[in-house]
Amino acid sequence: MGINAVWKDEQGGELGRVDDPMMVLSRFTDTTYNLSKTACIRFLDPAGDACFNQLQLPVLAKEFRATASSDVAPAVLEHIQSLLELIERATNQTHSYLWFIGD
């Protein structure tokens, strides 16, 4: 199972999502890429959940943009672009959170 990104309001209602059925983000967060210097991406875990708030989302977006500009596989780049679109939408709505849900 991959790491699904789910944008939720403060009551837990779903506002949007990017699923990861091909485990693109899961493989991305393993040791294939050096994510140790990232503030947010390094905490994405295929076996757990992570939640980001309004203050953290711009940092997360910046890290994904920087990663997308490096040498990544086309499938990873496409998935990151989908995530960035979701992050941009979530950044503009108060009292909402972006969850990354592992298995």
C-alpha angles and dihedrals in degrees: 000000000000133000108272119204112219124182111209137181121232092271091055096255114149116246099172143334147199112207124207105209093152091051092239094146092041091056091042092057095050121085094291091094127035102241097158092108095052118100097211114012093059089067095060107112127189089211098045147032132262129190127202126195133205094277094050098045097078089053091048091050092049091052093049091048091051091048092048090055091057126077103290131153117266092247090054092047091051092049092048090051090054090049092049091053090052092046091051091053092047093048091061096054122074123221094027133114138204113226124195106203121197126187 
